[in-house]
Amino acid sequence: MKMLKKGSKEKYRVIRKVVRLQREVNLIPPNASILIALSGGADSIALTLSLLELRNFLKIKKLGLAHVNHMLRDEESFRDEEFCVSFAQKVGLPIYVERVDIKSLSKGENVEAVAREERYSTLRRIKEKEGFDLIATAHHLNDLVETILLWMTRGCGLEGLLGFEAKEGDIIRPLYRVKREEILDFLMSCGQTWVEDSSNYDLSIARNRIRHKVIPELKAINPNLEETLLRMREVLKSDNSVLNDLLSKKCKEILNTGFDRKVFLRLPKEYQRAILNRCYGIKDYRKIEQTIREITKSKSFSLEKHVNSDILNPK
């Protein structure tokens, strides 16, 4: 459990960034009920405190906390659960705790992927049962940078370089433009404790290697790496919007009566790649090339379950 102390002058940097994001993208509509995903780590604690601070300003109707115990770290997992329950009592918010045995559910599959899927499934179940409108997660600017770099190492198209949005369906990310160091400063100024997840330092996990090894080297070259990649993302997002508009017509032609393999194969390779990326949401370049080969070889190959409806109905 960690607690640091620092002057209160740092406190409102996070608050200002949350307010600015709200004004730009209308993240939280008036009178919304928000379920906060609480792990007990610094990020989710800062998210909770910032939304409590802004509760009246944002006209939030109801706040609640949800803690999903993945039962992956033995005693540490239950330590985190106890901390979250205690924190909820301290700030006067209801908390909903669910335990999910990820080890049993994963059965040799990617544990991190299964944990993520189960976490969101559990959060949505709590949201629906308890009558919340939105789920707030503590993803911040450093998470966005890590996601972009991770996609780059795997090979991706433009979609992969966009990472994730501040709002996706019922998921909102109020700390989207806040850096990790600003989160820690915020907690220091509040004198607030949090817990550390030891798995965040496991360098066998690709994201952790990027966080602890790659990003420090990149920041030695560009100390403003996070802000630079955020600006790059905004430019790419604008370009992506134009490309989506141009491709939507071609996608509709191909999908007019189901996937038209013959029309697809007559297109230039560049169009094939773009359509698989945007119509079907396939981001990995190798997967795109593999899919093109499978479509070429097999007349019965089906892509319908992968279709991305957003490209067919551009905003």
ABEGO torsion letter per residue (X at the ends): XBBBBBBAAAAAAAAAAAAAAAAAAGABBBGBBBBBBBAGBAAAAAAAAAAAAAAAAAGBABBBBBBBBAGAAEAAAAAAAAAAAAAAAAAGBBBBBBBBBAAAAAGGBBAAAAAAAAAAAAAAAAAAAAGBABBBBABBAAAAAAAAAAAAAAEBBAAAAAEBBABBEABBBAAAABBAAAAAAAAAAAGBBBBBBAAAABAABAAAAAAAAAAAAAAAABAAAAAAAAAAAAAAAAAAAAAAAAAAAAAAAAAAAEBBAAAAAABBAAAAAAAAAAAAGBABAAAAAAAAAAAAABAABBAAAABBAAAABBX
